[in-house]
Amino acid sequence: MSRELSSYHRQVAATNRATILDAANELFLEHGYDRTSLARVAERAGVSKATLFKQFPTKAELFEAMVLAAAGSPEGAFEDPPSGDFRASLTGLGLAYVELLNRPGMTDLIRAVIGESSRFPELRERVFDFGTLPLFAAVRRCFVTASAEGTAVVDDPDSAASQFLGMISTVVFWPRLIHGGWSLSDAEMRRVVDEAALTIVARYGARTAG
C-alpha cells in the first residue's frame, strides 16, 4: 500500500513540476524576471504556493530549471543515432538540433537568458556552452563512439561537439536572434547541417590507407 502511495505521490510531484515549469516559462517570457513572482507562477500553474516552494524554494532556482527544461528535448533525452556511419550520425543529431532551435519561444527564451546573464552567470555558461543539454551529451557520445569504432579520431569530444553545434547555430539561430526577420527554408537548414557534418568529418574522420 505504501509503495502504491509513493508511486502516486511521485507522479503527482512530476505533474506539478511540469505544470509549474510551463507557467514559469510563460510568465518569465511575458513579464521578465523581476516582474514575475513565485506567487504569480503558483497562481498561473493552479497549485498552492507551498507546492511550488517545495519544488523550487527560490525564484532563481525556478528560472534556471525553466530554462534548462525548455532547452532540453521534448522527451527529456536525445536518442543516439545508429553507430557505424559517422557522417549519418552527425547529420541526424544536427537535424535534431535545428528542430530544437526552431521550437516556438526559443528565441524569446535565449533573449531572457541574455537579459539575466549578469544575475545568472553560471546559467549563461551552461546554456551557451551547451554543457548540460541532452543534445550536447548525445553529440559528445557520437564522437566518443566514432573514435572507439575507428571511424573518427577525436581527442577532445567536448570541443568537437561545440564546434559542430556552433556551425549550425551560427547560421540557423543567431542571425534570427539579432535580425527578427531572418528565416531559412527547410532545404537551406538541411544544407547547413550537411555542410557542418562534412566539415567535421573532414576534420575528425579517420583516414584510411589507399
Disulfide bonds with the S-S distance in Angstrom:
none
